[in-house]
Amino acid sequence: MSNKYKLKSQISENQVEADVANYLGFITPLLSNRYRLISVDEQQTGADKLFDRFSPIYMQFKVSQGLNPKNNIWTHFQNKPLTKIINYRKQNGLTGDPILYFELREKAKNAKEFQHNLLRKLHRPPKQFAMYVAPLTLDLAEYERAFNPKWFYRFFYWNFPPQKMVVIDDTIQQQKIQLGMNPFLRCHISIPPHVNVDTHEHHYSFSKSGGDVAWHGGQTLNDDFRLSSQFARILEHFYANPDYGFSLRQYSAFIRELTFIDPGIFEDLSAKEQYDSNRAFSDIYAFARFLKVEYNIRLLFLTEHS
């Protein structure tokens, strides 16, 4: 009766968040770079100089767990949802050996909304994007090799050091190549939430290649969900559509109107008070902290610097 078909990850959720957020979100004052990814809850001053136009990116970091589809004897009698994942993938011809999956986050005791539904409300492409991010491996050593690739990769322009921010060129085709081949970004899946839920007992499953993604309310998702591909698409939208995105004023107004946010996190504003960029960023910082503390969602900005 032992669940030998279940394979546990050697990686922690905190490690995935720290590695990915640091890889994408470090701020370095290189004014020659036109676009930057900024971790909002780490930056409080000089906001008006950083943000001429930006696109919010909301990330929920997950740890992938594994299933062995070849060793499922007795699984009908234990961990039934996981057995359903194996059977659904077999019935729909989906690859995966091992099968990787993660479950949605349980609703917090005092939360007004499921984390999944909150992410879905915030996912409004091409203006802003929300996604789950999980590694495409269970093995810690394999994960760390992707973070620190072999020496000859370092000669390629797309392999930026993990301590530096993402450098984004004006030529979108070069950027596609840069991100699309980056070993660390390619070893993560990034799935946007696509339906509302009334329970956390749902799973996404996928192969180690990042393909054959399934949603276990019963749906296969046909797209390239690797983090490298997702960011290439986001950058293309941002580059090709200069009218998309937010200003500080617009985003401050947007988050103040969200119904799932306790308005008490924001400073009181009188009806006659004029717009102030520092106060707007104070709103944004409070919102970023709220997302992190209450829902464990990390907010990044893809910014344009004039």
Residue pairs with C-beta under 8 A, 6 or more apart in sequence:
1 74
1 77
1 78
3 75
3 78
3 79
3 82
4 68
4 71
5 67
5 68
5 69
5 71
5 72
5 75
5 82
5 86
6 65
6 66
6 67
6 68
6 79
6 82
7 65
7 66
7 67
7 68
7 98
7 138
8 65
8 66
8 138
9 63
9 64
9 65
9 66
9 135
9 138
10 138
10 139
10 140
11 63
11 64
11 135
11 137
11 138
11 140
11 143
12 63
13 61
13 62
13 63
16 61
16 62
16 63
16 133
16 134
16 135
16 188
17 59
17 61
17 298
19 147
19 162
19 184
20 59
20 61
20 133
20 188
20 227
21 39
21 59
21 61
21 298
21 300
22 162
22 163
23 147
23 162
23 166
23 184
23 185
24 37
24 39
24 165
24 166
24 300
25 37
25 38
25 39
25 42
25 165
25 298
25 300
26 39
26 163
26 164
26 165
27 36
27 38
27 39
27 42
27 43
27 165
28 164
28 165
30 165
30 167
31 305
33 165
33 167
33 168
33 305
34 168
34 169
34 170
34 304
34 305
35 166
35 168
35 235
35 238
35 239
35 302
35 303
35 304
35 305
36 50
36 165
36 166
36 168
36 302
36 303
36 305
37 57
37 165
37 166
37 300
37 301
37 302
37 303
38 50
38 165
38 300
38 301
38 303
39 298
39 299
39 300
40 284
40 285
40 288
40 299
40 300
40 301
41 285
41 288
41 289
41 292
41 298
41 299
43 50
43 285
44 281
44 285
47 248
47 277
47 278
47 280
47 281
47 284
48 248
48 277
48 278
48 281
50 303
50 305
51 247
51 248
51 281
51 301
51 303
52 247
52 303
52 304
52 305
52 306
53 242
53 245
53 246
53 247
53 303
53 304
54 245
54 246
54 251
54 301
54 302
54 303
54 304
55 126
55 127
55 128
55 129
55 234
55 237
55 238
55 244
55 245
55 246
55 301
55 302
56 122
56 128
56 129
56 246
56 251
56 299
56 300
56 301
57 128
57 129
57 130
57 131
57 234
57 299
57 300
57 301
57 302
58 119
58 122
58 123
58 128
58 129
58 130
58 131
58 291
58 297
58 298
58 299
58 300
59 130
59 131
59 132
59 133
59 297
59 298
59 299
59 300
60 105
60 115
60 119
60 130
60 131
60 132
60 133
60 295
60 296
60 297
60 298
61 132
61 133
61 134
61 296
61 298
62 102
62 132
62 133
62 134
63 102
63 134
63 135
64 100
64 101
64 102
64 134
64 135
64 136
64 137
64 138
64 189
65 100
65 101
65 102
65 138
66 98
66 99
66 100
66 101
66 138
67 82
67 85
67 86
67 96
67 98
67 99
67 100
67 101
67 205
68 97
68 98
68 99
69 86
69 89
69 90
69 96
69 97
69 98
69 99
70 97
72 83
72 86
75 82
75 83
75 86
76 83
81 201
81 203
81 216
82 101
84 216
85 99
85 101
85 203
85 205
85 214
85 216
86 99
88 94
88 205
88 214
88 216
88 218
89 96
89 99
89 205
89 212
89 214
92 214
92 220
94 205
94 207
94 212
94 214
94 220
95 207
95 209
95 211
95 212
96 205
96 206
96 207
96 208
96 212
98 138
98 208
99 205
99 206
99 207
100 134
100 136
100 138
100 189
100 205
100 206
100 207
100 208
101 203
101 204
101 205
101 206
102 132
102 134
102 203
102 204
103 200
103 201
103 202
103 203
104 114
104 115
104 116
104 197
104 200
104 201
104 202
104 203
105 114
105 115
105 116
105 200
105 296
106 200
107 113
107 114
107 115
107 200
108 115
108 294
108 295
111 294
111 295
112 260
113 121
113 260
114 197
114 198
114 200
115 295
115 296
115 297
116 193
116 196
116 197
116 200
116 202
117 193
117 196
117 197
118 260
118 295
118 297
119 130
119 131
119 132
119 192
119 193
119 297
120 130
120 193
120 194
120 195
120 196
121 258
121 260
122 128
122 130
123 129
123 130
123 131
123 192
123 193
125 192
125 234
125 237
126 234
126 237
126 238
126 241
126 244
127 244
127 245
127 246
128 246
129 192
129 230
129 234
130 192
130 193
130 297
131 190
131 191
131 192
131 193
131 230
132 189
132 190
132 191
132 192
132 193
132 204
133 188
133 189
133 190
133 227
134 188
134 189
135 143
135 187
135 188
135 189
136 187
136 188
136 189
136 206
136 208
136 209
136 210
136 226
137 143
137 146
137 187
137 208
142 187
143 187
146 183
146 184
146 186
146 187
147 162
147 184
148 162
149 159
149 183
149 184
153 159
153 183
156 181
157 178
158 177
158 178
158 179
158 180
158 181
158 182
159 182
159 183
160 166
160 167
160 182
162 184
168 175
168 235
169 175
169 178
170 239
172 235
172 236
172 239
172 240
175 232
175 235
175 236
175 239
176 232
176 236
179 185
179 228
179 229
179 231
179 232
179 235
180 186
180 228
180 229
180 232
181 228
182 228
185 226
185 227
185 228
185 231
186 210
186 226
186 227
186 228
188 226
188 227
189 206
189 210
189 213
189 225
189 226
189 227
190 225
190 226
190 227
190 230
191 204
191 206
191 213
191 221
191 225
194 215
194 221
195 215
195 217
202 215
202 216
202 217
203 215
203 216
204 213
204 214
204 215
204 216
205 213
205 214
205 216
206 212
206 213
206 214
206 225
210 224
210 225
210 226
211 224
212 220
213 220
213 221
213 223
213 225
214 220
214 221
215 221
234 302
235 302
237 244
238 244
238 245
238 302
238 304
245 304
246 254
248 277
248 280
248 281
248 284
249 275
249 277
249 280
251 280
251 284
252 279
252 280
252 281
252 283
252 284
255 261
255 283
255 284
255 287
256 263
256 266
256 283
261 287
261 290
262 290
265 286
265 287
265 289
265 290
266 283
266 286
267 279
267 282
267 283
269 279
287 299
288 299
291 297
291 298
291 299
292 298
292 299
